[in-house]
Amino acid sequence: MPFWERLASAVHTISSNSQAIQEIMTIVKQFANEYQLQVDWKKMALGLGTYVLSEENKRGYINAPKIIPRTDKLYDRISYYAQIAKDAYDDKTREMMGEIVDGLTRQTGREKLEKYGIILNAQDDSTSEAPAHWIIQPYDNKEPLLLVVRGTANFSDVITDLHASTTKWPGPSNFGFVHQGMLQAAQVVKSKFAPSMWIKTDHGSEARKLVCVGHSLGGAVATYVCQLLREENFDVECYAFGSPPTFEKQAVSKVKGVYNVVHRDDIVPRICFMSLMDLMTKAMSKAGTEVDFNQFCGNDGVVHTMLHVPGLYITKIDDDLELVLKEDDPRKNTRIILSAICVTDHNVGNYCFKKRESEVPAGAAA
């Protein structure tokens, strides 16, 4: 089973903390075997264990001065859109992720999203080209259109994850290299719902405002869709939760209108081909052996670059949110944090807020 498939499987099926650590070791081993890397596995296990306890592996969470007040409109929007991202998953899939789903009736993503508005256009199931997605007109016509993109939920989504090579950004923005498979998925999604962006008025046609929402793979695709449309001068924002890295570091500050929320130690916003190579190099160093695994990049004939989470970077722990504003803040680095919770922290339920769980969904003006 290929590395990215094993990662998707681990992220969505492991619920035990101890199992998560073991699964990470299995992923690293599979990754090394796939690229025919010669590894001393006793030293790698020792190195990973040592790295977990190192200063280098420490994480930073919430710093009081930068916490977003719970009365702030941005806080309300993030909590609202997090619930929508969660509702894109059907209940059966959420149970597979290890979540406890209340109630006897199992609902599909479409059934849950219908409470937010009228579904104008939809792809209820993922294909090899694009993940499931829905374009929604909120019942309050003053609210912006919603594009909701579901995260990894079946094997078709995994195919998109597996396409891990990078390619040049196709538009006029100087974004450099991006994730090829996720960009292609975003282009397919954009082409299907673009006509819904326009409404007829007494003066002809005018573009609607759009908010893109997604968790995991859905967040990455939503981010790319947002930037593609902004290049065409549409009024678009994106709220991404647990999105994998999507842009080179030099482009991170150039990406506008994107709010990226990262929950605690979540491994997905911190993992890409290059960051995993870097982790393996550091682990072997902790075990007393200097091996630069980055030297093997390109052996597969694919261009790999270090990708990062773009836009406004927001950390989440419990129901607290913090804006990470400094460009050189180490929390923005694509550096894997090894912990017993780094896999389960990615579950979509962890991106939701207690105050929203008991509320009837309502519009949130942007």
C-alpha positions in Angstrom: 0.0 0.0 0.0 1.6 3.4 -1.1 2.7 5.9 1.5 0.0 8.5 1.0 -2.7 5.8 1.1 -1.4 4.6 4.4 -1.3 8.2 5.7 -4.9 8.7 4.8 -5.9 5.4 6.4 -4.0 6.2 9.5 -5.4 9.7 9.9 -9.0 8.5 9.5 -9.1 5.2 11.3 -6.7 5.3 14.3 -8.3 6.4 17.5 -5.9 5.1 20.1 -3.0 7.4 21.0 -0.5 4.5 21.4 -1.6 3.0 18.1 -1.0 6.4 16.4 2.7 6.4 17.3 3.1 2.9 16.0 1.3 3.8 12.8 3.6 6.7 12.1 6.5 4.4 12.3 4.8 2.0 9.9 4.2 4.9 7.5 7.8 6.0 7.6 8.9 2.4 7.0 6.6 2.0 4.0 7.7 5.4 2.6 11.4 4.4 2.8 10.7 1.0 1.2 8.7 2.6 -1.6 11.7 4.8 -2.5 14.2 2.0 -1.8 15.9 3.9 1.0 18.4 1.9 3.0 17.5 2.4 6.6 18.8 1.0 9.9 15.3 0.4 11.5 16.6 -0.1 15.0 18.3 3.3 14.9 15.3 4.9 13.2 13.0 3.6 16.0 15.5 4.9 18.6 15.8 8.2 16.8 12.1 8.8 16.5 11.6 8.0 20.1 14.4 10.4 21.1 13.1 13.1 18.8 9.7 12.9 20.5 11.4 14.0 23.7 13.7 16.7 22.2 13.4 20.4 22.4 13.2 20.5 18.6 9.9 18.6 18.8 8.2 20.9 21.2 5.1 22.7 20.0 3.7 26.1 20.8 0.0 26.5 21.2 -1.9 29.5 22.4 -0.4 32.7 23.7 -2.9 34.9 25.5 -2.1 38.3 23.8 -3.1 37.0 20.4 -6.3 35.0 21.2 -9.3 35.9 19.1 -12.1 37.0 21.5 -15.1 34.7 21.4 -17.3 37.7 20.7 -15.3 38.5 17.6 -17.0 38.1 14.2 -14.0 36.2 12.8 -14.3 33.7 15.7 -18.0 33.3 14.9 -17.4 32.7 11.2 -14.6 30.2 11.9 -16.8 28.2 14.3 -19.7 28.4 11.8 -17.7 27.2 8.8 -16.0 24.4 10.9 -19.4 22.9 11.5 -20.2 23.1 7.8 -16.9 21.3 7.0 -17.9 18.6 9.4 -21.4 18.2 8.0 -19.9 17.5 4.5 -19.0 14.0 5.8 -21.7 11.4 6.1 -22.2 9.9 9.5 -20.9 6.4 8.5 -17.5 8.0 7.5 -17.3 9.9 10.7 -17.7 6.7 12.6 -14.9 5.2 10.6 -12.8 8.2 11.7 -13.3 7.1 15.3 -16.0 9.6 16.2 -19.1 8.8 18.2 -22.2 9.7 16.1 -25.4 10.2 18.1 -28.8 9.2 16.9 -30.3 6.2 15.1 -30.6 7.9 11.7 -27.4 8.0 9.6 -27.4 11.1 7.3 -25.4 11.7 4.1 -23.4 14.8 3.6 -26.0 16.3 1.2 -28.8 15.7 3.8 -26.9 17.5 6.5 -25.8 20.4 4.2 -29.4 21.0 3.0 -30.1 22.7 6.4 -27.8 25.6 5.3 -29.5 26.4 2.1 -30.6 25.3 -1.4 -28.0 23.1 -3.2 -27.6 24.6 -6.6 -24.9 22.2 -7.9 -23.3 19.1 -6.4 -21.1 16.1 -6.8 -22.2 13.9 -4.0 -19.5 11.3 -4.4 -15.8 11.6 -5.1 -14.3 10.5 -8.4 -10.6 10.1 -9.4 -10.8 13.7 -10.7 -12.3 15.6 -7.8 -13.6 15.1 -4.2 -17.3 15.5 -3.4 -18.5 19.1 -3.3 -21.6 21.2 -3.1 -22.5 24.8 -4.1 -25.1 26.1 -1.7 -27.3 29.2 -1.8 -28.1 30.1 1.9 -31.7 30.6 2.8 -30.8 34.2 3.6 -30.1 35.7 0.2 -27.8 38.3 1.8 -25.3 35.6 2.7 -22.6 34.6 0.2 -22.7 31.4 -1.8 -21.0 28.4 -0.2 -18.7 26.0 -1.8 -18.2 23.0 0.5 -15.5 20.5 -0.4 -15.4 17.2 1.5 -12.1 15.8 2.8 -10.6 12.4 2.3 -13.4 9.8 2.7 -12.8 7.1 0.2 -10.3 5.6 -2.1 -11.0 8.0 -5.0 -10.0 10.8 -2.7 -6.8 8.9 -1.9 -5.9 8.9 -5.6 -5.8 12.7 -5.4 -3.5 12.5 -2.3 -1.2 10.1 -4.1 -0.5 12.5 -6.9 2.2 14.1 -4.7 4.3 15.8 -7.4 4.4 19.6 -7.7 3.7 21.8 -10.7 3.9 25.5 -11.5 0.9 27.6 -10.6 -1.1 28.1 -13.8 -2.3 31.6 -13.2 -0.7 35.1 -13.4 0.2 35.1 -9.7 3.8 34.3 -8.8 3.0 31.4 -6.5 5.7 29.1 -7.7 5.2 25.3 -7.3 2.0 23.8 -5.9 0.6 20.3 -5.3 -0.3 18.9 -8.8 -3.1 16.5 -7.9 -4.9 18.9 -5.6 -4.6 21.7 -8.1 -6.1 19.5 -10.8 -9.0 18.6 -8.5 -9.6 22.3 -7.8 -9.7 23.1 -11.5 -12.3 20.4 -12.1 -14.5 21.7 -9.1 -14.2 25.3 -10.4 -15.3 24.4 -13.9 -18.4 22.6 -12.6 -19.9 25.4 -10.5 -18.5 28.6 -12.1 -21.9 29.4 -13.8 -23.5 29.6 -10.3 -21.4 32.6 -9.5 -23.5 34.8 -11.6 -27.0 36.2 -11.0 -29.2 38.3 -13.2 -30.0 41.8 -12.2 -31.9 44.8 -13.7 -28.5 45.9 -15.0 -27.4 42.6 -16.5 -25.4 40.0 -14.6 -23.2 40.4 -11.5 -20.9 38.1 -9.6 -21.9 36.7 -6.3 -19.6 36.6 -3.3 -18.4 33.1 -2.5 -17.1 31.4 0.6 -15.1 28.1 0.1 -15.0 25.7 3.0 -13.2 22.4 3.5 -11.4 20.0 5.9 -8.3 18.0 5.1 -8.1 17.4 1.3 -11.2 19.5 1.0 -9.5 22.5 2.6 -6.6 22.3 0.1 -8.9 22.1 -2.9 -11.0 24.9 -1.5 -7.8 27.0 -1.1 -6.8 26.5 -4.7 -10.3 27.2 -6.0 -10.3 30.5 -4.0 -7.1 31.7 -5.5 -8.1 30.7 -9.0 -11.3 32.7 -8.7 -9.6 35.7 -7.0 -7.3 35.9 -10.0 -10.4 36.4 -12.1 -11.5 39.2 -9.8 -14.2 37.3 -8.0 -15.0 38.2 -4.3 -14.0 34.9 -2.6 -12.9 33.8 0.8 -11.8 30.4 2.0 -11.9 28.7 5.5 -9.7 25.6 5.6 -9.4 23.2 8.5 -6.5 20.8 8.8 -5.5 21.4 5.2 -2.3 19.9 3.9 0.5 22.2 2.8 -0.3 23.8 -0.6 2.1 26.6 -1.5 5.9 27.3 -1.4 7.1 29.6 1.5 7.7 32.6 -0.8 4.0 32.5 -1.8 2.4 32.0 1.6 2.1 35.8 2.3 0.8 36.4 -1.2 -2.2 34.2 -0.8 -5.1 36.4 0.1 -8.6 35.7 1.5 -7.6 32.4 3.1 -8.1 31.5 6.8 -6.2 28.3 7.6 -7.0 26.7 11.0 -4.5 24.1 12.5 -5.6 22.1 15.5 -2.9 21.4 18.0 -0.4 18.7 16.7 -2.4 17.8 13.6 0.0 16.0 11.3 -1.7 16.8 8.0 -0.9 20.5 7.8 2.7 19.6 8.6 3.4 16.7 6.3 4.6 16.6 2.7 7.3 14.6 0.9 10.0 17.0 1.9 9.0 17.3 5.6 8.9 13.5 6.0 12.4 13.3 4.5 13.5 15.9 6.9 12.0 14.0 9.9 13.8 10.8 8.9 17.1 12.7 8.6 16.6 14.3 12.1 15.6 10.9 13.6 18.7 9.2 12.4 20.8 12.1 13.7 19.3 11.6 17.1 20.4 8.0 16.9 23.9 9.0 16.2 24.0 8.4 12.5 24.2 11.2 9.9 22.1 10.4 6.8 20.7 13.2 4.7 17.6 11.6 3.2 17.0 14.8 1.2 19.7 13.6 -1.2 17.2 11.0 -2.5 14.6 13.6 -3.6 14.1 13.3 -7.3 15.0 9.6 -7.6 11.4 8.9 -8.4 11.5 11.3 -11.4 9.1 13.7 -9.6 9.8 17.4 -8.7 9.4 17.8 -4.9 9.5 21.1 -3.0 8.7 22.0 0.6 5.1 23.2 0.7 3.5 25.3 3.5 0.0 26.3 4.8 -0.8 29.7 3.2 -2.9 32.7 4.2 -3.8 33.7 7.7 -2.5 31.0 10.0 -4.7 30.3 13.0 -4.0 27.7 15.7 -6.8 26.0 17.7 -6.8 24.3 21.0 -10.1 23.4 22.7 -12.4 26.4 21.8 -9.5 28.9 21.7 -8.2 30.4 18.5 -5.0 32.4 18.0 -3.8 34.5 15.1 -0.2 33.7 14.2 0.8 36.9 12.6 4.6 36.9 12.5 5.9 35.5 9.2 8.9 33.9 11.0 6.9 32.3 13.8 8.2 28.7 14.0 4.7 27.3 14.2 4.2 28.1 10.6 7.1 25.8 9.5 6.2 22.6 7.8 7.7 20.6 10.6 6.1 17.3 11.8 5.4 17.3 15.5 5.5 13.7 16.8 3.1 13.1 19.6 0.5 10.5 20.7 -2.2 12.9 19.4 -0.8 14.1 16.1 -3.0 11.7 14.1 -6.2 12.0 16.0 -5.9 15.8 16.2 -6.8 15.7 12.5 -10.3 14.4 13.0 -12.9 16.9 11.8 -14.7 16.8 15.1 -11.7 18.4 16.8 -12.1 21.4 14.5 -15.6 22.1 15.8 -16.6 24.2 18.7 -18.7 23.2 21.7 -20.9 26.3 21.5 -21.8 25.4 17.9 -22.6 21.7 18.6 -25.8 22.7 20.4 -26.8 25.6 18.1 -29.1 25.5 15.1 -27.0 26.6 12.1 -27.4 30.2 11.2 -25.9 32.5 8.6 -22.6 34.2 9.6 -22.1 37.5 7.7 -18.6 37.9 6.4 
